[in-house]
Every structure is written in C-alpha cells, then in structure tokens.
Amino acid sequence: MEEQKNITKSERSAEDIIILYDDGTVKRLDKGMVIRFKDKNPETDKDGMVGMTFEMLEMNSRDLGLIVTSIMQLGLELGMFDDPIFNGEEDTDDE
C-alpha cells in the first residue's frame, strides 16, 4: 500500500486556544495544539484515510517532538501496540 501524505501549511496563525469545561470554567492556553478529526464518510473516503487538522499555538519543533514521544509512551502504557499490526507480526486469523 502506497503511503499518502497530504500536508498543507495554513496561511493563518492561531492566536488563542480556549477550553470551555462543562462546569462553566474557561481556560485559555498560552501554548498547545488541537487536533480535529474530520468526519469519515464511507461514500467519499474510499481510501480509508482519516483526515485531521492540526491547529498549533506557539509550538516549535522541540514541542512537537515531545508530543510525539509522549503519545507513543501513552500508547505503550495503554497496551495499544500489542496488536499484531504494530509489532510486525502477520495476522493469522484468516488461516
């Protein structure tokens, strides 16, 4: 399967990230990233790809590296990479 990369840089820069909690509390972030998943539509998304938009505020390459490392660690701790697809084993359920 050929890997697809559709990365475009926005001409706009985020100025605020605001979190509104269900108790009415509001938190304004000085720095951070929001990932928005686009709704998957089986009628139009024939390739199975999931679209995401990354909005970043005051982020640099070191920050992005820390995010990637932290998410990988979280996945390991949650046991997400025990699935054969992640550890190089072939799926033998079809045999």
Secondary structure, 3 states (H helix, E strand, C coil): CCCCCCCCCCCCCCCCEEEECCCCCEEEECCEEEEEECCCCCCCCCCCCCCEEEEEECCCHHHHHHHHHHHHHHHHHCCHHHCCCCCCCCCCCCC
